Amino acid sequence: MVKIFRIEGKILKSKREPIFFRREYKALKPEHALEQVYSEFGGLYKVKRSRIKILKIEEISPEEVTSNLVRALL
């Protein structure tokens, strides 16, 4: 059964204020959703995994989804 996870965190860029984010992903386990975060932001912002700090991972119900992309996949 595929679940939906909301991940909140921040990206630490050198000599800049952190960039905060909140994303939703469909995944089997929280570890899979976390891997998607590292892959997406590593490519987008060109930062290493150690510079991406995860603040919270939570499983959410389909009714709580705010992302249009994830909602379309349901």
Contacts in CASP RR format, 6 or more apart in sequence:
PFRMAT RR
TARGET T0000
AUTHOR 0000-0000-0000
METHOD contacts of the structure
MODEL  1
MVKIFRIEGKILKSKREPIFFRREYKALKPEHALEQVYSEFGGLYKVKRS
RIKILKIEEISPEEVTSNLVRALL
1 28 0 8 1.000
2 26 0 8 1.000
2 27 0 8 1.000
2 28 0 8 1.000
3 26 0 8 1.000
3 27 0 8 1.000
3 28 0 8 1.000
3 29 0 8 1.000
3 59 0 8 1.000
4 24 0 8 1.000
4 25 0 8 1.000
4 26 0 8 1.000
4 59 0 8 1.000
4 60 0 8 1.000
4 61 0 8 1.000
4 62 0 8 1.000
4 64 0 8 1.000
4 65 0 8 1.000
4 70 0 8 1.000
5 24 0 8 1.000
5 25 0 8 1.000
5 27 0 8 1.000
5 30 0 8 1.000
5 33 0 8 1.000
5 57 0 8 1.000
5 58 0 8 1.000
5 59 0 8 1.000
5 60 0 8 1.000
6 22 0 8 1.000
6 23 0 8 1.000
6 24 0 8 1.000
6 56 0 8 1.000
6 57 0 8 1.000
6 58 0 8 1.000
6 60 0 8 1.000
6 64 0 8 1.000
7 22 0 8 1.000
7 23 0 8 1.000
7 24 0 8 1.000
7 25 0 8 1.000
7 33 0 8 1.000
7 34 0 8 1.000
7 37 0 8 1.000
7 54 0 8 1.000
7 56 0 8 1.000
7 57 0 8 1.000
8 20 0 8 1.000
8 21 0 8 1.000
8 22 0 8 1.000
8 54 0 8 1.000
8 55 0 8 1.000
8 56 0 8 1.000
8 57 0 8 1.000
9 20 0 8 1.000
9 21 0 8 1.000
9 22 0 8 1.000
9 52 0 8 1.000
9 53 0 8 1.000
9 54 0 8 1.000
9 55 0 8 1.000
9 56 0 8 1.000
10 18 0 8 1.000
10 19 0 8 1.000
10 20 0 8 1.000
10 21 0 8 1.000
10 52 0 8 1.000
10 53 0 8 1.000
10 55 0 8 1.000
11 18 0 8 1.000
11 19 0 8 1.000
11 21 0 8 1.000
11 41 0 8 1.000
11 45 0 8 1.000
11 47 0 8 1.000
11 51 0 8 1.000
11 52 0 8 1.000
11 53 0 8 1.000
12 18 0 8 1.000
12 47 0 8 1.000
12 51 0 8 1.000
12 52 0 8 1.000
12 53 0 8 1.000
13 19 0 8 1.000
13 45 0 8 1.000
13 47 0 8 1.000
13 51 0 8 1.000
18 53 0 8 1.000
19 45 0 8 1.000
21 41 0 8 1.000
23 37 0 8 1.000
23 40 0 8 1.000
23 67 0 8 1.000
24 60 0 8 1.000
24 65 0 8 1.000
24 66 0 8 1.000
24 67 0 8 1.000
24 70 0 8 1.000
25 32 0 8 1.000
25 33 0 8 1.000
25 36 0 8 1.000
25 37 0 8 1.000
25 70 0 8 1.000
26 70 0 8 1.000
26 73 0 8 1.000
27 33 0 8 1.000
27 36 0 8 1.000
30 57 0 8 1.000
30 59 0 8 1.000
33 57 0 8 1.000
34 54 0 8 1.000
34 57 0 8 1.000
37 52 0 8 1.000
37 54 0 8 1.000
38 49 0 8 1.000
38 52 0 8 1.000
41 47 0 8 1.000
41 52 0 8 1.000
42 48 0 8 1.000
42 49 0 8 1.000
42 52 0 8 1.000
62 74 0 8 1.000
65 71 0 8 1.000
65 74 0 8 1.000
END
